Every structure is written in structure tokens, then in C-alpha cells.
Amino acid sequence: MTTTSDAVRSPVRARERTPNTAADRMKALGRAELTLLARNKSAMFTVLALPTVLTVSMHSAVSSMDLKQTGLTVGTVLLPGALGYVLLFAVYSTLTGVYVVRREELVLKRLRTGELRDLEILAGAALPAVLIGLAQAVLLAVGGSVLMDVPVPGTLWLAVVGLLLGMVVMGALAAATAAVTKSAEGAQIAVMPMMMLSIAGSGMVVPLDVLPGKLASFCELLPLSPVVGMIRDGWTGAGTGEVLRELLVMVVWTFIAVLVVRKRFRWEPRR
């Protein structure tokens, strides 16, 4: 029977027999992780089904909101929210579990004995979740736009940049969460605060424009708020000042996550 360690190590060892680049090593590790992800039915459900199910389920709630004074429509609320769900479930939640499980099974420790550098290990393990998340985000955005008759974003590049930066932020936060999580079982609980705060306060379901001023100002500082805001700005347009503020919040959260990873991330089981 093929174990997790064998599945991850075998393609990497095959690559190590000949000179290769960092990209080659990460692709080899990414293929192994994709194989393991495909075998995990619960993880595949979380990645592929939950974002769509939650988006459909919040349609009635968004439809009942008074959005006239915000300049938003049901579509421009739902679509950025759907991409936010992709970032939370396909990237953040999935990667946190991957990092913790691979550490507890000593896979990360073994990988460090080869040519793979630390950043390559983390990035390679993240590749399947990120690529699946990107594909799902495109399908949800295109399908949702057609079904809800929402026009193509006026500044499409802004929505794309927001999504890509969101992948970076969520990936970094996943590694930081794994750094302070002791077990695979604990990972399922460790991701809940971030997910609950993001769903409730990052504009995914209730736009920050309809919240009271002080509460909206606080929610703007949550990790996923600037990501959802920048994606939404792609559809509605935004001033330079607003985009710069969103970028600043994302940079700060990424810096905090990287700092936690550098200080606390362990490559072997926590005792």
C-alpha cells in the first residue's frame, strides 16, 4: 500500500537523480500532493462543493438586502463572496490541514533532507490547492455572471490581482495556522476563528457598505476583507486611495503570517 510519505517522496527522489531547478522540484512535489488530495474524499468535497453550495445558499439572504444606496447588486455581492469562499475552503482550510498532516507524518522532515528548500516545500505543497482554487474561481465567476446577468468587470485586472494576492495571503495564513496547531484533529478547529470572522465580517455575505461606520472600519482590517473588496472593486470600480488601503492591509497580514511561520513553524511533530 502506498503511504503518504511514499507518495510525496517518490517523485521528489526521482527528480533528485538528475540536475533540476526549483520549479521542477516544486512541480514534482505538487503532483504528489495532488494525488493525495484526490484520494481524500472529504477534502475534495470541501474544495469543490462547499464554495458553490454556500454561494447558492446565501442568494436569498442577499436578495432581501436593501442595496440601493450602496451601488451594489445581488450579483456584485454574490460573486466576490463566492471567490472568498474559494479562498477560505480551497486554499486556507485545505492547506492548513496539509501542512499539519505532512508534519505529523514526518514528511516535511524527510523532504528537508533532500534538495528542496523550505520555501519550495511549502510552495510545492500548496500548488494543487492554489491551482484548483484558481480554476474554481474562474468557473464560479463566469457561470455566476451568466446566470445572474452580471457584466464583465469594468476593471478586470483589479479583480484578478485581488484574487491572486488573496491566494498569497491565505497560503501564508494557512502556514501560520499550521505553525500553532498541534495535531491533524486540531487543524479542523484551528481554522474556525478565521473562517467564521471572514464569513461574518469580510463583506462576503453582508457588504461592509451597509454596516455601521465603526463596525465597518473594524471589519475592513480583517485578513480577507481587502481581498473581497478588491475583487468587488473590479466589478464596481474604486478610487486609487481605496485600492492602496486594501493593498496595505494585505501586506500587513502577509508580513504577520510570514513572521509567525519563521518563528514558530516546525518541521517535525509537535510534542
N, C-alpha and C positions, 0 to 999 in steps of 0.2 A: 504494500500500500504506500502511495506517495504521501509523505508528510509535508507539513507547511515548510519546514526547514529545507527539505529536499527540493520542493517546488521553487523556492526562492533562490537557493544556492546553485542549482544545476545550470541554469542559463548563464549565471554570472561566471561560474567556473569555466564554462565553455568559452566565454569571451576572453577570460584571462589567459587562455593558452596562446593567444596572438595579440600583438600590439593593438590597442584600441583607444578611442577617445572617451571623454566624459559622457558625450551624447550616446555613444554605443553602450557604455556601461549602464546608463540610466534607462535606455530602451530595453535592455535585457532584463533589468530588474522590474521595469514596468510591465513587460509581458508576463513575467511570473506572477506579479500581483494581480493582473487582470484574470489570469487563470484561477487564482484563489478566490477572487471576488465573484466570478461566475459560478463557482461551486457553492457559495454561501447564499442560500435562498432568501433568508431574512434580510441580508444586506442588499441583495438585488431588489427586493420589494421596497426597501427604504429609499434606494437610489432612484428607481424607475417609476414607482407608483405613487408614493406619498406626495411629491410636489404637485402632480396633476390632480389627485384626489382632493387635497386641501384647497387648491385653486378653485375647483368646481364648487366645493362646499361653502366657500366664502362669497360666492356670487350673489346670493340672496341678501346677505348682510350688507354688502357694498351697494347693491341696487336700492336699498332703503335709506341710504345716507343722503343728506342734503349737500350736494357738491356744487351747487350753482355759483356760490361766491368764491370757490377755490380755483375755478378754471379747469377742473379735472372732470373726467368722465368715468363711467364704470370701467371701461377698457383701460384707461391710463392709470387706474388704481390697481386693477387685477393683474395686468401683465408684468409690471415691475415687481409686484408681490409674488407672482409665480416664479420669477427668476430668483427672488430672495429665498423662496423655499428650496430651489435647486441648490443654492449656495449653502444653506443650512444642512439639508439632508444628504445631498450627493457628495458634498465636499467636507464640511466641518464635522458632522457626526460620523460619517464613514471613515475619514482619515484619523480621527481620534481613536476609534476602535482599532484600526490597522496598526497604528504606531504602538499602542499598548499591547496588543496581542503579539506582534512580532518581537517586542522587547521581552515579554514574559516567556516566549518560546526560545529565547536566546538567538533568534535570527539576526537581530541588529548587531549583537556582539560578534557573531561569526562573520557577518558582512564586512565589519571594520577590519578584519584581519587580511582582507584582500586589497585590491587596488582602489576600491570605492572610497571616496572621501565622505565625510559626514554629511555635507550638503547634498551630495549625489545620492546618498542612501535615502534621505528624507524626500528629495525631489522625485527620485525614481519610484518610490512607494506611492507618491501622490499622483503620478501620471494617469493611471486608469480612472480614478475618481474625477480628476480635473477634465479629462477628455470626454468622459461620459456626461459630466455636468455641462460642458460646453455644447455638446450635441443636443442634449435635452433642452437646454435653454433656447437654442435656435428653433427647435421643433415647437416648443410652447409659445415662443414669440410669434412665429409665423402662423401657426394654427390658431392661436388666440386672436391675432389681428384679423384673420379671415373670418372667423366665426362671429366676432364682435364688431366687425366693420371698422376697425381702428386703422387709420392711415399709417404708412411707414414713418418712423421717427424723423422729424424735421432735421435733427442733428444726430444722425445715426451713429456717427463716430463717437459721440459722447456716451451713448448707451453701451457701445462696445467697450470703450475704455473703462466705464464703470463696472461692467461685468468682469473684465479681465483683472482689474485691480481688486475686485471682490474675491476672486479666486485666490489671489495672493494673501489678502487679509485673512480669509477663512482658513487657508492652509497653515499660515503662521499661528493662528489661534488654536488650530487643532493640535499642532505640535506642542504648544504651550500647555494646553489642557492635558495632553498625554503626559507631560512632564510632571504634573502634580497628581496624577491618577495612579493608584497602586495596583489595580487589577483590571482584567477584562470586564468583570462584572461591574466594577466601579465606574468604568468608562460610560456605561449606559446612563448612570446617574450624573456623572460629572458634566455631561454636555447639556443637561436640562436647564440650568440657570441661563446660559447663553441663548438657548433656543426659545425659552419662554419670554425672556426680555425682548428678544428680537421680534418675535411674532406679535407681542403686545405693543411694543413701543417704537419699532423702527419704520413705521409707515407702510408695512406690508399689508395690513388689513384696514387700519384706520389711518388715513393720511395725516401727517403732522399738522397740515394746514387747518384742520378742524379741531385741534386740541387747544386748551387754554395756553396762553403765552408762556408761563413759567414751565409748565409741563412739557410743552413742545421744545423749549430751549434745552431742557434736560435730555429729552429723547434724541435730540439731534446729535448728542455726544456718544450714543451707543454705537458699538462697532459696525453694525450692519446699516445703520441709518444713512450715512453718507453714500453707501453703495446703492441702496434702493433709491435715494434721492437723485443720484447722478444718472441712473438708468431712466428714471422718470423724466429727468430734465431732457433726455434725448427725445422724448415724445412731446414735451410741452415747451421746451426752451428754457434757458436760465441765463442770468447775468454772470459776468466774469467773477464778481465777488462771491456769489453763492457757490460756484464751482470750486474756487480756491479754498473756501472754508471746508467743503466736503473733502477735498484732497488732503487738507491739513489734518483733519480728524482721522482719515485712513492711515496717513503716515504715522501719526502718534500711536494708534493701536498696533500697527505693524511693528513699530520700534519696541513697544512694551512686550509684545509677544516674542520677538527675537531675543530680547534681554532675558525673559523668563527661560527660554529654551537654552540659551548659553549658560545660564547659572544653574538650572535645575534639571535639564533633560539627562536621563540616564540611559545607558546602552545595554544594561543587563537588568534582570528582575529586581524590583524594589523589595526590600525586606522590612 
